[in-house]
Amino acid sequence: MGNKATEIGAHFLLFLLVFGMSATVDIGHMRKQLRNRTALLIGMCLQFIILPFVGFCIVKILGMNAATGVTLLVVTSSPGGSYSNWWCSLFNAELALSVTMTGISTLLSVVMLPLNLVIYTTGSYSNEVVKALDWSALFLSLVVVIGGIAAGVISSAWYNSTRFNLLANKLGNIAGISLVIFSIVVSSSDSEANLWSQNWKFYVGVAAPALIGVSIATHLATKFALDKPERVAVAVEGCYQNTGIATSVAASMFSGTDLAMAISVPLLYGIFEAAILAVYCMVCWKIGWTKAPANENFCTMIVTSYEVEQARLESPNAIEVVHNNNPKGDGDIEDLVFNQTIEGYQVDEVSLHEKTNASLQTASSTEAMDKTRDMSIDDEDDIKAEAGEFT
């Protein structure tokens, strides 16, 4: 019963995280990123060709046992983790690209994840190990991620509201933090005693894929001249894997000491990739590779979604209501300007102290007529003067 409750809780928080991040994205930006073939191809190449091969090489070179080796292969063969969207949102990388890449990689992983696992697990261990893989636990996590992305994107398109995008972003951030705490508490109850008592090969083997992934992703994204926030998103996607899948597989395949060691792999990988991305994203922010200003206050940068702010700037953010032409001439406000805010449209206080547009237009027309009349008088004087010269 306890394991079932843990599984349901993890999947529920995972769904909220993916939903919140997906619903933050403006649907127009996502359509644009779907046409960003270069970035998407780099991401898919990293997810399903480079990282699985890197994991296989590490398992073979270091001679990792079945418990840790198989779990590491599941990690490196998995699609982009939902936390990748959270990191891109937190440090204001290209969130629309991150969500798009996560969605596509998750869909492709229905085929590519089992294929890579069969190839590399067979090349590393016996057939009995391959047969012991729990495919139902693996596919359940994929279904949760796909469902969260679909629900978030549809909701964003349906509401088409800046306020909804901001609320969804807050929901995703809260779910992300909750899922981190949840994972630490649950995992430490089984593996805390063994996590920091392994030999150096274990730590090098688990940390290496994340470091190699972010390095190769940055190199490729820079070489193909992607926009700077897109480079950060691709690097995050190339490093951050869906460790929840590996945790589910490990829990269903192993028991006793092997279980503790197997669960330590996704837990430790998550710690390493979080540390690597924290440093990487901080550096990218400071050198101007994210949407947040490099000189912005850190706390302000973390809590502000510049993805939503950019969408707001690119869409109509003010409405002017023309009531009438101020026929009474009493100076009362007849035109009102409503600005878009988080709470909705509100009256622009500055517009309350300005003349109406009708009045401004009337004044402008009067000034224009005066200038035209003055020019006409000047022209008449010039014509008369020219006529006097020839008489």
N, C-alpha and C positions, 0 to 999 in steps of 0.2 A: 504493500500500500504506500509506504514511504517513497519507494523508487518511482512509482507511478505518479505520485503528487509532484515529485521533483521534475519528472519528465514533462508533465503538463505545465508546470510553472515556467520552466525554461523555454518551452515552445511559445507560451503566451507572451512572455517578455520579448522574445525574438520577433514575433509577429508585430508587436507594438513598435519596436525599434525600426523594422523595415518599413512598416506603414507610415510612421512619422517622417522618416527621411524621404520616402518617395513622394508623400503628399506635400513636402516642402517645395518641391521642384515645380517651376512654371512649365506647363505643358508645351508651350512654344519653344522653350529652351531644350526640352527633351527631344522634340521633333528635329531641332537643329543638330543635336548630338547624334541622333540616329543616322545622320548623313556624314558624320565625322569618321569616315572609313579608316583613315590612318590610325587614329587613336584606338578605335575598337579592334583593329587587327593586331596592334601592338599588345593590347591587353589580353586578347584571346591567345596569342602566341605565348605570352608569359604564363598564362593560367594552365594551358593544356599541353604545352610542348616543353618549354624551358624548365619550369619549376618541377614537374613530375620527373624529368630526367635528372635534375639536380638532386632531388630526394633519393632516387635510385643510386646515383653515384656515391652519395654520402653513406647510404646503408651498406653498400658493397665495400667501400674503402675502409670504413670504420668497423665493419663486421658486427653490426648491431643485431641483438637477438630478436626473435619473432615478435615479442610483445611491444618493444619500442620501435623496431624497424617497420612493422606493418602499420602501426599507428602513424608514424612519420610519413609513410607513403600515402596514407589516407589524407593527411594534412596537406601535403604538397600537390596532391591530385584534386583537391576540393576546389570549388568555385570561390570567387571573392567573398570574403566574410561581410556580414551586414555592418560590422563595426567600421568597415572601410568608409561607408557612407557617413557614419558618425564622425570619423576623423576629418573627412573632407568638409563636413558641415561645421565642425568645431573650429578648424583653422581656415575656413573660407577658401578652399580650393574649388574646382569646378564640380559642384555637387551634382548637376544634371548629368554630366558625363559619368560620374561615379555610379549613380543609380542605374543609368543605362547599361554600363558595363557589368554591374552586378546582376541585373536582370538577364542579360544575354548569356553571361557565363553560367548562371544557374540553370537556364534552359538547356544549354549545350551540355552541361555536366550530367544530365540524365543519361546521355550516351557516353561522353568522354570520361567521366569519373570511373564507371565500371571497366571501361576499356583499358584505361591506364593502370588501374589496380590489378587487373588480370595479367597484363603484360609484365609489369615490374615486380609484382608479388611472385609470379611464377618464375621470373628470372632470379629472384633472391631466395625463395624458400620452397618448401615442398608443396605438393598439391593439397595435402590435408589442411594447410594453413589457408589456402585460397578458398577451399570449400567451407571453412569455418566463418567466413565473412558474413555479417548480418546485413543483407541488402535492404530489408524492410526498414530498419532504423536509419539507414543511409538515405533512402528515398523520402522518408517522412520529413526530415529536415529540409530537403529540397522543396517539397510541397509547401511547407510553411513559408519559406522565403519567397517562392513564386507567388503565393496567395497574398502576402503582405505587399509586395511590389505592385501587383495588379490592382489591389484595393486602394493603395495610396495614389497611384497615377490616375485612376478613374475618379477618385474623390477630388483631386486637384483640378481636373478638367471640369467636373460637374459644378463645383462651387466657384471656381475662377475668381478667388478672392484673396487679396493680400493678407487680410486678417486670418483667414483659414490657414494659409501657408505658414504664418508665424506661430499660430497655435499648434499646428502639426509638428513644427520644428521643435517646440518646447516639449511636446509629448515624446518625440523620438529621443531627445536628449535625456529626459527623465528615465525612459525605458532603457537607454544605453547604460547609464550609470547604475541603474538597478540590476541589470543583467551582469555587469562586471562584479558587483558585490555578491550577487547570487552565485555566480560561478566560483568565486574565491571561497565562499563559505562551504558550498557543496563539495568542491574538489579537495579542500584542505582536510575535510573529515575523513578522506580515504588515503590521501597521498602525502600529506604534509611531512610525515616522518621520513619519507623516502626521497622527497623532491630535491633536497640539498645534500644528499649523501651518495650521489653517483660519481663515477670517475669522469675525467675531463672529456673523454670522447662523447659522452652523453650530452654534455652542455654544448660542445662545439657542433655536434651533429644536429641538434635542435635549433640552434641559433643561426647556423650558416645559410639555410634557405631564405630566411627573411632578409638577411644582409645582402646576399647575392641578388635576390629578386628586386629590391629597391634600387640597387646600383645599376643593374641591366636596364630596368624600366626607365630610369632617369636618362641614361645614355641614349637609348633608342628614341625617347620622346624629344630630347634635345636635338638629336641628329635629324629627325624628320620635322623640325621647326614647329612643333605644336605650341599653342599659346601657353604662357607660363602657368596659369592656374590649371590648365589641362595636363601639363607635365606632372604637377604635384598629384593630381587625381590618378593618373596612370601609374605613378610610382607607388601610391598607397594601395591601389588595386593589385599591383604586382607583388606586394609584400604581404598584405593582410588576407589570410585564408579563413574559411569557415571552419573554425576549430570545433564547433558544436557537433559537426558530423563525425569527426574523429573521436570525440568523447562518447557519442552514442555507440559507435562501432566497438570501441575499446570495452565499454561496459557490458556489451552483449557477447564478446568473444572470449574475454579472459576472466580469471578469478584469482583470489588470493594475492600473492606477491606480484604475479604477472599483471593483475588488474591495477595495482597501485603504480607500477612502473609505466604501464600503458597510458593511464590517465594523466600521469605526470608530463607526457609529451605535449598534448595540446595545451595544458595549463602553462607549462614553461615556455612553449612557443608563443602563447599569447602575451606572456610577460616580456619576452625578448622583442617581439614585434611592436608592442606598445612603447617600449623604451626607445627603440630605433626610430619609430615614426614620430614620437614626441620631439626628439632632437631634430629630425629631418624637417618636420613641419615648422618648427620654430625658426630654423635657419632659412627656409623658403619664405616665410613671412617677412623676416628682416631684410632679405635681399630683393623683396618686391615681386615674388612669384605667386602670391595669392591675391584675392580680391580685396583683402583688408589693407588699409594704409600701413606702411612699414613703421610709421611714427605714432601709430595709435596706441593708447593705453592697453596693456595686456588684458585686463579684466573686461574692458569694453569690447575688444576684439573677439574674445571668447564668447561673450553672450550675445553678440550682434550677428545676425544672418545677413551678410552682404549679398548673398544670392537673392534673397527676397527684396533687399533694397535696390539692387540693380533692376530687377523685374518691375519694381514700382516706378523707377525713373524712365523705363522704356515704355511704360503704359500711361494713359491719361491719368494724371494724379490730381486734377482739379476740375471743378465744374462751375461755370459762371451762369447764374440764373438772372435773366433780365425780366424784371417785374413789369415796369412800364417806363415811359419817357419823362417821369417826374413832372406831370402836367401842372401840379400845384405850385412848383417853384419854391417850395418851402425848405429845401435843403435836406429833406429826409432821404435816407438811403433807399434807392429803388432797385439797385443791382446788388446781388450778393455773390461772393465767391466762396465755394466749399472746397476745402483741401482734404485729401485722403489721409487718414491716420490709422493707427492700429485699431482704434475704437470705431472706425467708419469715417464717413464724411462729416466734417465740422466746419462751422463758419470761420472764415479767415478774419481775424480781429483787425488786421491792417486795412482790409477792404471797407470796414465800417467807418473809417476816417477819410476815405477817398471820395472824390466826386464820382457820380455814376458814369458809366461808359457813354450813355446818351449825352450827358452834359459835356463830357470830354470831347465827344465827336462834334457836338454843336459848337463848342469853343474852337476846336480845330478848324471847322468849316468857316467860322466867322473870321479867324485869323487868315485863313487862305484867301477869303474874299477880299479882306483888307489889303493883303499883299498884291492881289491881282489888280485891284483898283489903283493902288499906288503905282504899279508898273505901267498901267494904261496911261495914267497922267504923265508919267515920265516919258513914255513913248510919244505922246502928243507934243510935249515940249520939244523933244528931239526933232520931230517931223517939221514943226514950225520953224525951228532954228535952221534946219537944212534948207527949207524953202526960202528963208530970208537971204541965204547966201547967194542964191541964183537970181534974185530980183535986182 
